[in-house]
Amino acid sequence: MSSSSFLPTNPRYLITGGAGFIGSNFIHQLLREEPECSIVNLDKLTYAGNLANLDDVAGDERYRFVKGDIGDARLVEGLIESTTIVVNFAAETHVDRSILDPLSFITTDVMGTGVLLEAFRKKGGRRFLHISTDEVYGSIDQGFFREEDPINPSSPYSASKAGGDRLAYSYFVTYGLPVIIARPSNTFGPYQYPEKAIPLFSTNALDDHSLPLYGDGKNVRDWLFVEDLCRGLRLLIQKAEPGKAYNLGGGNELQNRDLIRKILHILGKPESLIQPVKDRLGHDRRYALDSSRARSLGWTPSTSFDQAIEATVRWYADHRPWWEAIKLKSEDYKQYYQTQYGADKKQESR
């Protein structure tokens, strides 16, 4: 049975991974659009968790931050006890890092999700929204993946996300828990950690450093602006049918080489900054989603890709202190970048 009218009068959210990219944008939108809500943000603050993303709401009486691990059962149970809605963003999310360290992804994305689900089962709650990814389907040459299609993940990252996705579904089937699964396409916007494509390309270009492009650059991704994703997630909480997965695609397919050129054009930088590098292991060729199920609930992306990518690139240009604190001061970031791409000559001389 559909639950099209669900939303408590005073929703109490537990947001896991809320100091990360999508989680922090989601919290900002909740506080703007749902004035009666209250939020507990549980985040371990690993390398990609950044409380600076939420500086402007830190003093809001509706918001509280708790530092902790979703794998800590006692902590999670205590927080869920006073929660009506759980939104699970907490995850290791970067494909390249999963190739270097797959076990940490399994620990967080599968075991951590299991701890959350078990606490939700014991303590009760009204909705559990699990954030999965389009990458659980694997690659598709033509056409679009639908939610009923088999999942066929290609990397340790996508396999760990597939494990959490199916574990969440199993708690609906076995225990009848009101679990909803969101599978968004590649998401971009402000506050995204600069190991990801758009902030990496933007910030490197701003510093006149090389932009690493995997392989022939013809891999295709479908891009979704983070504000549109957050609206879609809130709609799923209100209207989605428990036990179902929902694709959330942006409808903006672009080859990686064209994405780089677009970013360079926005910043007025030369294409000579593009540096081809050895292709990623197991690199999926194309992701594409059929989002008709989510659209039937009334969701559609409302921001044009050209407007969103321009606004995003300009955000990084206008917020140098935010990303310089990561790229110049984080030993984790510098070590990771060196491992993946080698030292950029201009970075070496800096």
N, C-alpha and C positions, 0 to 999 in steps of 0.2 A: 504494500500500500504506500502511495506517495505521501510525503509529509510536507506539502507545499506551503503550509501556513506556519511552520515552526519558527519561533524566535522568542526566547523568554523576555519578559518586560525589562529585567535588569540583568543582562547576560554577564556571567562571571567566567572570564577566559583564563585558561592556562595556555600560554604560548611557549612552546619549547623551541630553542634556537632563535629567540627573538632579537638577539643582538647581531645576527647575521644580515645578509643583504635583503632577502625577501621578507624575513621575519620583522625587521625593523620598519620596512615600508608598510607592512601589514598593520603593525601597531600604530604608526602614524595615522593611517587611514581609519582604523577603528576609533581612535580618540577624536578624530574630526567628525566622523559620520554617525557614531553611536554614542551620544553624550551620556547615556545611562549605564554604559558598560563599566566593568572594572577588569583590570588585567594584571596577572602575575606572569612575568617573563622569566623563565628558567633557562639559563644558558651557562655552559661550562667555560665559555670564553677561551676556546682554543684559538688557533692562529687567525681564523676568519671572523671570530666574534669580536665586536668592537663597540663598547659602550658609547663611544663618541657619536655613533649613529643615532643615539637617543638622548643626547645632551639636552635638547630642547623640551623634552617631556619628562625629564628626571624628577622635576618637582611637582608634577601633576598628581593630585591625591588619588586619582583613579588608577594609577600605575605603580607597580612595585617590581623591583628586580631581585631575583634570587640567583646567586651563583651556585651552580651544581650540575651534576651529571644525570642524564635521563636513565642511566644504568643504576642509580642509587635508589633501590626500591623503597626504603623507608622514607626518604625525602619526597619521592614522587607520590607515594600514598598520602602523605600529609598534605601535599598541595592539592591533589585531586579531590580530597574530601570536601573542600569548599568551592568546587568548580562545577559549572554546568556545561562548558564547552572546552574541549581540548583540541588544539591545532598543533600538529607535530611537524615543525620545520627542521628540528634538530637532525643533522646528518653530516657525514663526510660526503662532499659533493663533487670533487674535481677528478675527472678521469685520469689525468696524468699522475696525480698523487696516488690514485688507487693502483696504478701499475707499479709504483715504487713501494707501496706499503698496503697490500690488500687486506691484511687482517684487521687493521684499525677500522676499515670500512665495514667489515662484517660485524665487528663488535658494536659499533654505534648504530648502523643502519638496520641491522637485524635484531641483535640482542637488546639494544636500547629501546627499539620499538616494542619488543616483547614485554619489557618491564613496564612501559607506559600502558600497554593494553591490559596487562594483568592487574595493574593498579586501578585502571578504569573499571574493569570487571568487578573487582572487590568493593570499590568505594561508590560506584554508581556515577552517573552523568547523563547528559541529554544528547550530546553529539561528540563524536570523535572524528575529526577531519585529518586524514593522513596525506601528507604531500609526497607524492611519488614523482615520476618523471616520464617524458615521452621515450626516454632511452631504454626503458624496459622492453620495448617492442623490438629493438634492434634496428637494422637498416632496411629501407624499402626503396627500390629503384623507381617504381611508378605507383601512382595511386596514393591512398591515405589509410593509415591505421584506424580501425574502429576498436571500441573497448572490448568487443568479444573476440578480437584476433588473439592468437597465441602470443605469449611473450617469449622473447628470444634474445636476452641481453648479451652484449658482446664484450664488456669490460668488467673488471672486478667491481667498479663503481655501480654500473647499471645492474649487475647481478645482485649486489647487496641491496639496492633499492627494490629490485623485484622481490627479494626475500621479505623485506619489510612490507611491501605492498600486499603480497599474498598472505602473510601472517595476519595483517589487519583484516583481510577478507575472511580468513578462517575464524576470527573471533565473532564476526557477524553470523556465519553459518552455524558454528558450534554453540555459541552462547547467546545469540540474538542481540548482540550489542549494536547500537546505532552508529556504525562505522561508515564513513564516506571516503572515497579515494579520489584524489585529484592528480591528473597526469598532465602537467603543463609542458609546453614547448620551451625552447631556449628563452630565458627571461633576461631583460636588461633594464638598467636605470641607475639612479643615484645609489651610492653606498655599496656598490659591488666590489668585492675584493679584487685587486688588480692582477690576479693570476688568470682571470677569465678574459675571454677574447676582447670584448668591447672596451672595458677599462684598461686592459693591457695595451691594446693598440693606441688608445687615446692618450694615455699618459706617456708611453714611449715616444709618440709623435710630438707631444708637447715639449719633450726634452731633446728632440732631434736624435733619438736613439732608433736603432733598427726595429722593425716590426716583424717578428718571426711568423712565417706562413708555412704550415705543414704541407708537405707533398706538392701536388700540382695546384692546390688551392681551389679545387672544384667541388669540395665537399659542401653539401647543401644543408643549411639549418633554417628552421622556421622561427622567426623572432617575435617575442611578445613583450610589450612594455609592462613594467612591474605594476603600475597603477591599474592597468586593465586586468592583470592577473589577480590582484588583491580584491578588486570588485567581484571577479568571478568566484573567488574562494568564499567571500562573504555570502554570495548568492547561493552557493552550494550548501552552506550551513543552514540557510533559511528554507531552501526548496528541494534539495536533492533527496533522492530516495535511498535510505540506508541499504548498504550491501552492494551498491553500484559504484563503478569507476566512471569518471568524467574526464574526457580529453579537453584541454584548454589550449588551443592553438592560435597563434597570432595571425596566420594567413599571410605571412611575409617571408616567403622562401628566397634565400639569397646564397650564392656561392661565397665561400670565405674570402676569395680574392676580390670579389666585388664589394664585400663589406669593408675590407681594408681600404680600398680606393675611395669609398664614400667617406670614411672617417678622415682620410688625408685631405680630401677636397674640402670638407667642413673647416678644417684647421689651416688650410692653405699651405700644406706641406707637400713635398715632392714624392712621387712614387718610387724614387731611388732609395727611399728608406725601407722598402719591402725587402726582406731577407728570407729566401726559401730555406727551409730546414728539413731534415729527415722526417718522414711521415711518422705520425703516432702509431704505435703498435695497435693492431685491431681497429683502426680508424673507421667508424661507420660512415658510409657514403652520403646517405640522405635520411633525414627524419621528416615526417609529414603526418599530420593528425586530421581526422574527421571530427570536428567539434560539434556536430549537429545535436548530440544529446544535451550538451550544456546550453547550446543556443535555444533549444526547445524550452528551457527554463527562463529565457529572457536575456541571456548574456551574449554580448558581442563586444569585441574590442572597439573602443571608441576613439583611440588616438592613432592617427596615421603614422606609418613607420617613419616617413621622412621628418615629421614634426618631432617624434619621440627620439630618434637617433640624434637629431640636431640638439634637442634639449639636453640629452644625456651627455653628449660630448662636451657641450658648453658647461655643464655642471662640473665635470672634471677639470675643465680649464679654470673655472671660478673657485675651485676648492682644492688648490694645491696643498695647503697644510694637511688636509685629511689624508691624501694618498702619499704624500712625501713621508709622512710619519711611518707609513708601512714600507714603502719601497727603499727608503734610505736608512731607516733605523731598525727594521726587523731583520734579525739574523736568519730567521726561518725563511723569509721571502728571498733574501739574497742567496741563500744556499740552494733553495728550490730553483730559482731562475738560472743559476750557474749550472745546476745538474741538467736542466731541461734544454737550455739553448746555448750554453757557453757564455762567456763574458762578451758583452758588446764593447767594441773598441772605445766608444765615447764614454761608456760607463767606467771602463778601466782607468781612464785618464782623469776621471772626476775626483 
